[in-house]
């Protein structure tokens, strides 16, 4: 329903002198706005929100982690480094590289832009709670033929028309469609904030793992260089003995082959190191040519990481929190679809001034206004609303399944890294014993060869076994460091879901 427009005409102008002594009336557009506001407030007060209220879905969990049995819990230390999760590793170069991830990593920057986009979507959704007000001004000149049959323009009358108006339109959120939309947008914004935190944590973990593997390659290259130097001395020894007639030509060939093979491994290790350095450069947002990580001595530190309870993991993992927020958003969208079944209430108000002379446009008798309300309901849509609601429910079910899958994958990551760290520590101790034994065996065989009581083939075999054991120990070291970082990442890296609302509403950096 809508009220008829009341336009001031000549009769209004004739009554103007009679009102000269009366109190001035409130402008018509203000009256219209007040009336619309009163109706809107009444509608909102009596309004409701259709659709299901959100309840976090259940997720499969357990009382404790399977692989945490016998886990060595970190002891609290007042002198331990505090702050970011990577600082307990005690590497100054890593401390310099890490802050650059949030500033320059392109994946992180893309996630930050997605957060800003989601915030803007929230503001756009909130705008639906308020009326839309527009203004217009038109000026026109028209002519009308006198109807005598003469050509147009002859005996025709012309008139000017000027119009200045304000228009207000407002769809009242009677059934909560807009509010459910805001709820969905806010949950999506929080999900993107979780995505950003997850992208930051993933990039940081990958940087730490790549950095530690690079340092392991530095140690390996040094080992290979030392081995090449030792093999060069062995080649010199066998060559001199061959010249003296106390060694066979085959011993020289074996020593040279061993030297060249090990030298080739040096180049292979340098390729791996260079590629790790390039990967680190990209992670901190630099071209590979702009980053140079100088080799240095490396002492591995394994900070204690006490595993949390499985139930606490739901609050500590940003990917779990983001997935849960998407469930909340999908739940709100069901309410949006549900609201389509109910009639919509809209208010419209128009007020302005109209005159045939621009000089008289602002004259009070030239005012006009209208205000009205309309109630609309869809009678037949061939099942459109049913399909849209079914789609929203299916989307919700999909997000619930994704959420539960994310939780299960998180538990697997924690369990995988717990078992890896526990067994790799034992494996490292066993491998260290193997290294010590192979070194001793090589020394004995080399002394026997110098004394002429053993052939050089035995020396070569034991030297190859020693190098293999040394490199295996370094590989285990790299795996332990990778698993240590992986466990910290799997536990959320110190992140908490309590920061989601703040991160989705404020600055992401």
TATAQUI-V855954 format. One record per run of one state. SS is the DSSP state (2 for helix, 1 for strand, 0 for the rest). FROM is the first residue (numbers start at 1). LEN is the number of residues. If there is no record, write none. Layout:
ss;from;len
SS;FROM;LEN
SS;FROM;LEN
//
This chain:
ss;from;len
0;1;1
1;2;1
0;3;3
1;6;2
0;8;2
2;10;6
0;16;1
2;17;3
0;20;8
2;28;19
0;47;19
2;66;3
0;69;18
2;87;3
0;90;2
2;92;13
0;105;1
2;106;24
0;130;2
1;132;13
0;145;12
1;157;16
0;173;4
2;177;68
0;245;4
2;249;35
0;284;4
2;288;3
0;291;19
2;310;7
0;317;1
2;318;22
0;340;4
1;344;12
0;356;2
2;358;3
0;361;3
2;364;3
1;367;10
0;377;7
2;384;68
0;452;4
2;456;35
0;491;6
2;497;9
0;506;4
//
